[in-house]
Amino acid sequence: MRIPLFIRRYTPGQFVIHAVLAFALVIYGLPLLWLFIASTRTESSMYSDPPLMLGSWHALKQAWDNLAGYNDFQMLVWARNSIIYTLGSVSLTLASCIPAGYVLAIAKVPGRRFILIMTLVAMITPSQAIVLPIFLEMTLLGLVNTYFGLIIASAFFPFGVYLSYIYFTTSMPLSVIESARIDGCGHFKTFFRIALPMSKPLIALVSFFSFVNNWNNYFLAFVLISDDSKLNLPVGLTALLSSTGAINPRTASNIPIGLQEAILAAIIVVLPIILIFLASQKHVRSGLNAGAEKG
């Protein structure tokens, strides 16, 4: 049996790796593809028609009208809140994590090893374990059920500090920093004029992971926010769908929210992450690769 040319180009190891990646693409890609296709179909056709059969624009529009029109376009308010929470938290994360990582990597900070160990401990600590202390702290400060309270709590991102430390340690030439100091630049001037402009891949990487973390923020938002007008998309849509027949068929409700609307809601939450990744993948990949090699 003759082996096709495109297969002969690979070594056995490369072929196995590509086969595993192709299998993973099918396993993880098909559900996402089905999610987008199912949003164009009626609930009855999801059970009777082939899984990957396209529906109609009318069915998609009807589901959108039902979802967006709930309670005078309440979903758009939740979307606005998600944007506010996410942009605010990402901004605070960048303003704190990148300078912190730079200082830990460049300056001789007393107790640096201990700080890095505590950063790693914070990274592996489940977020649910610190929700109660955060809630008590925000209650003491009077920030429960406020935009600012959730933004501050969500900006805590130890992974961003560690990423910044790794980036500046491995990818920032010390000769550049030393040259700036010889020219009379202090720590602040060196950071803002030299290090920060050279850190675009790092900024993109931390921004992306922080965006994903905050856009999908459910548990912390569920604990700190109780006002319907201040809920974000994950909490608001979950509350809406769980009170209708979309998730619990036994629920008696006159709201026209069903399985199709639930699928569309999932797309609304997932789509911004996909778009942000596609738009910034060049910088994200550059940031991921930057820390893998010595500068």
C-alpha positions as CSV (number, residue, x, y, z in Angstrom):
1,M,0.0,0.0,0.0
2,R,1.4,3.4,-1.1
3,I,1.5,6.0,1.6
4,P,0.2,9.5,0.5
5,L,2.9,12.1,0.0
6,F,1.5,14.5,2.5
7,I,1.8,11.8,5.2
8,R,5.4,10.9,4.2
9,R,6.5,14.5,4.8
10,Y,6.0,14.0,8.6
11,T,8.1,12.0,11.0
12,P,6.2,9.5,13.1
13,G,6.3,11.9,16.1
14,Q,5.0,14.8,14.0
15,F,2.3,12.7,12.6
16,V,1.1,11.6,16.0
17,I,1.1,15.2,17.2
18,H,-0.9,16.4,14.2
19,A,-3.3,13.5,14.6
20,V,-3.9,14.4,18.3
21,L,-4.4,18.1,17.4
22,A,-6.9,17.2,14.7
23,F,-8.8,14.9,17.1
24,A,-8.9,17.7,19.7
25,L,-10.1,20.1,17.0
26,V,-13.0,17.8,16.2
27,I,-13.8,17.1,19.8
28,Y,-13.8,20.8,20.9
29,G,-14.7,22.4,17.6
30,L,-17.9,20.5,16.8
31,P,-19.8,21.5,19.9
32,L,-18.9,25.2,19.2
33,L,-20.0,24.8,15.6
34,W,-23.2,23.2,16.6
35,L,-23.9,26.0,19.0
36,F,-23.8,28.6,16.2
37,I,-25.9,26.4,13.9
38,A,-28.5,25.5,16.5
39,S,-29.2,29.2,17.1
40,T,-30.7,29.3,13.6
41,R,-33.1,26.5,14.3
42,T,-36.4,26.1,16.1
43,E,-36.5,23.9,19.2
44,S,-38.5,21.2,17.5
45,S,-36.0,21.0,14.6
46,M,-33.1,20.4,17.0
47,Y,-34.6,17.0,17.9
48,S,-35.8,16.0,14.4
49,D,-33.3,17.3,11.9
50,P,-29.6,16.4,11.5
51,P,-27.3,18.1,14.1
52,L,-25.4,20.3,11.7
53,M,-28.3,21.3,9.5
54,L,-28.7,25.1,9.1
55,G,-32.0,26.6,10.1
56,S,-33.4,30.0,9.1
57,W,-32.7,33.6,9.6
58,H,-36.3,34.1,10.8
59,A,-35.8,31.6,13.7
60,L,-32.6,33.4,14.8
61,K,-34.3,36.8,14.7
62,Q,-37.3,35.5,16.7
63,A,-35.0,34.1,19.4
64,W,-33.1,37.4,19.5
65,D,-36.3,39.4,19.8
66,N,-37.5,37.2,22.6
67,L,-34.2,37.4,24.5
68,A,-33.4,41.1,23.9
69,G,-37.0,42.2,24.5
70,Y,-37.2,40.7,27.9
71,N,-38.1,43.3,30.5
72,D,-37.6,46.3,28.2
73,F,-34.2,45.2,26.9
74,Q,-32.8,44.2,30.2
75,M,-30.2,42.0,28.5
76,L,-28.6,45.1,26.9
77,V,-28.2,46.6,30.4
78,W,-26.5,43.5,31.5
79,A,-24.2,43.6,28.5
80,R,-23.3,47.2,29.3
81,N,-22.6,46.3,32.8
82,S,-20.3,43.4,31.7
83,I,-18.4,45.9,29.5
84,I,-18.0,48.3,32.4
85,Y,-16.8,45.6,34.8
86,T,-14.5,44.0,32.3
87,L,-12.8,47.2,31.0
88,G,-12.5,48.6,34.5
89,S,-10.9,45.4,35.9
90,V,-8.6,44.9,32.9
91,S,-7.4,48.5,33.3
92,L,-6.7,48.1,37.0
93,T,-5.0,44.7,36.3
94,L,-2.6,46.2,33.8
95,A,-1.9,49.2,36.0
96,S,-0.9,46.9,38.9
97,C,0.4,43.6,37.5
98,I,2.9,44.9,34.9
99,P,4.7,47.4,37.2
100,A,4.7,44.7,40.0
101,G,6.2,42.1,37.6
102,Y,8.8,44.6,36.4
103,V,9.9,45.5,39.9
104,L,10.2,41.9,41.0
105,A,12.2,41.1,37.9
106,I,14.6,44.1,37.7
107,A,14.9,45.6,41.2
108,K,16.4,44.0,44.2
109,V,13.3,43.8,46.3
110,P,13.6,42.4,49.9
111,G,11.6,39.2,50.3
112,R,11.2,38.8,46.5
113,R,11.3,35.0,46.7
114,F,8.6,35.0,49.4
115,I,6.4,37.4,47.3
116,L,6.8,35.1,44.2
117,I,5.9,32.1,46.3
118,M,2.8,33.8,47.7
119,T,1.9,34.9,44.1
120,L,2.0,31.2,43.0
121,V,-0.1,30.2,46.1
122,A,-2.7,32.8,45.1
123,M,-2.7,31.5,41.6
124,I,-3.6,27.9,42.7
125,T,-6.0,29.0,45.4
126,P,-9.6,28.4,44.2
127,S,-11.5,31.7,43.8
128,Q,-14.4,30.3,45.8
129,A,-12.1,30.0,48.8
130,I,-11.6,33.8,49.0
131,V,-15.1,35.0,48.1
132,L,-16.2,35.2,51.7
133,P,-13.2,37.4,52.9
134,I,-13.7,39.6,49.8
135,F,-17.4,39.9,50.6
136,L,-16.7,40.9,54.2
137,E,-14.1,43.4,53.1
138,M,-16.4,45.0,50.6
139,T,-19.2,45.1,53.2
140,L,-16.8,46.9,55.6
141,L,-15.9,49.4,52.8
142,G,-19.5,49.9,51.8
143,L,-18.8,48.7,48.3
144,V,-21.2,45.7,48.1
145,N,-23.7,46.0,45.2
146,T,-21.6,48.7,43.5
147,Y,-19.8,48.8,40.2
148,F,-16.5,49.9,41.8
149,G,-16.6,47.1,44.4
150,L,-16.8,44.4,41.8
151,I,-14.2,46.0,39.6
152,I,-11.7,46.2,42.5
153,A,-12.4,42.6,43.6
154,S,-12.1,41.3,40.0
155,A,-8.8,43.2,39.3
156,F,-7.0,40.8,41.7
157,F,-5.0,38.7,39.1
158,P,-1.9,37.1,40.5
159,F,-1.4,35.2,37.2
160,G,-0.8,38.6,35.5
161,V,2.0,39.4,38.1
162,Y,3.7,36.1,37.4
163,L,3.4,36.5,33.6
164,S,4.9,40.0,33.9
165,Y,7.8,38.7,36.1
166,I,8.6,35.9,33.6
167,Y,8.5,38.3,30.7
168,F,10.8,40.9,32.1
169,T,13.1,38.2,33.5
170,T,13.5,36.3,30.2
171,S,12.7,38.8,27.4
172,M,13.9,42.2,28.6
173,P,17.7,42.7,27.9
174,L,19.4,43.9,31.0
175,S,21.8,45.9,28.9
176,V,19.0,48.1,27.8
177,I,18.0,48.8,31.4
178,E,21.6,49.4,32.4
179,S,22.1,51.8,29.5
180,A,19.1,53.8,30.6
181,R,20.4,54.0,34.1
182,I,23.8,55.2,32.9
183,D,22.0,57.9,30.9
184,G,20.5,59.1,34.2
185,C,17.0,57.4,34.0
186,G,15.5,56.4,37.4
187,H,13.3,53.4,37.9
188,F,10.1,55.2,36.9
189,K,11.6,56.8,33.8
190,T,13.2,53.5,32.7
191,F,9.9,51.7,33.1
192,F,7.7,54.2,31.2
193,R,10.2,55.1,28.5
194,I,12.0,51.8,27.9
195,A,10.3,48.8,29.5
196,L,6.7,49.6,28.8
197,P,7.1,50.4,25.1
198,M,8.9,47.0,24.7
199,S,6.1,45.1,26.5
200,K,3.3,45.2,23.9
201,P,3.2,41.3,23.7
202,L,3.0,41.2,27.5
203,I,0.3,43.8,27.6
204,A,-1.7,41.9,25.0
205,L,-1.3,38.6,26.9
206,V,-2.3,39.9,30.3
207,S,-5.2,41.9,28.8
208,F,-6.5,38.8,27.0
209,F,-6.4,36.5,30.0
210,S,-7.8,39.2,32.3
211,F,-10.6,39.9,29.8
212,V,-11.6,36.3,29.6
213,N,-11.5,36.0,33.4
214,N,-13.6,39.1,34.0
215,W,-16.1,38.6,31.1
216,N,-16.9,35.1,32.4
217,N,-17.0,36.3,36.0
218,Y,-20.0,34.6,37.6
219,F,-19.4,33.6,41.2
220,L,-17.9,36.8,42.5
221,A,-20.5,38.9,40.7
222,F,-23.2,36.6,42.0
223,V,-22.0,37.2,45.6
224,L,-21.3,41.0,45.4
225,I,-24.2,42.2,43.2
226,S,-27.9,41.7,44.0
227,D,-29.4,44.7,42.1
228,D,-30.9,43.4,38.8
229,S,-29.8,46.7,37.0
230,K,-26.2,46.0,38.0
231,L,-25.9,42.3,37.1
232,N,-23.4,41.3,34.4
233,L,-24.3,39.0,31.5
234,P,-23.4,35.6,33.0
235,V,-25.3,36.2,36.2
236,G,-28.3,38.0,34.5
237,L,-28.7,35.4,31.8
238,T,-28.4,32.5,34.2
239,A,-31.1,34.0,36.5
240,L,-33.3,34.6,33.5
241,L,-32.9,31.2,31.9
242,S,-33.2,29.2,35.2
243,S,-36.6,31.0,35.8
244,T,-38.0,29.9,32.5
245,G,-38.5,26.7,30.5
246,A,-35.1,27.1,28.9
247,I,-33.2,25.1,31.6
248,N,-36.0,23.8,33.8
249,P,-38.9,22.6,31.6
250,R,-41.2,22.2,34.7
251,T,-41.0,25.9,35.4
252,A,-44.3,27.6,34.7
253,S,-43.6,30.9,32.9
254,N,-45.2,33.1,30.3
255,I,-41.9,34.4,29.2
256,P,-41.1,33.2,25.7
257,I,-37.6,32.0,26.6
258,G,-36.7,28.4,25.6
259,L,-33.9,26.2,24.4
260,Q,-33.2,28.3,21.4
261,E,-32.9,31.5,23.4
262,A,-30.6,29.7,25.9
263,I,-28.3,28.7,23.0
264,L,-28.3,32.3,21.7
265,A,-27.5,33.6,25.2
266,A,-24.4,31.2,25.3
267,I,-23.3,32.6,21.9
268,I,-23.6,36.2,23.2
269,V,-21.3,35.3,26.1
270,V,-18.8,33.4,24.0
271,L,-18.6,35.5,20.9
272,P,-16.7,38.5,22.3
273,I,-14.0,36.2,23.6
274,I,-13.6,34.6,20.2
275,L,-13.5,38.0,18.4
276,I,-11.0,39.5,20.9
277,F,-8.7,36.4,20.5
278,L,-8.9,36.6,16.6
279,A,-8.2,40.3,16.7
280,S,-5.2,40.0,19.1
281,Q,-3.9,36.5,18.4
282,K,-0.7,37.8,16.9
283,H,0.3,39.7,20.0
284,V,-1.1,37.0,22.3
285,R,1.1,34.3,20.6
286,S,4.1,36.6,20.6
287,G,3.6,37.1,24.4
288,L,3.3,33.4,25.0
289,N,6.5,32.7,23.0
290,A,8.4,35.7,24.5
291,G,8.8,34.0,27.9
292,A,9.9,30.7,26.4
293,E,13.3,31.9,25.2
294,K,16.0,34.0,26.8
295,G,16.2,37.5,25.6
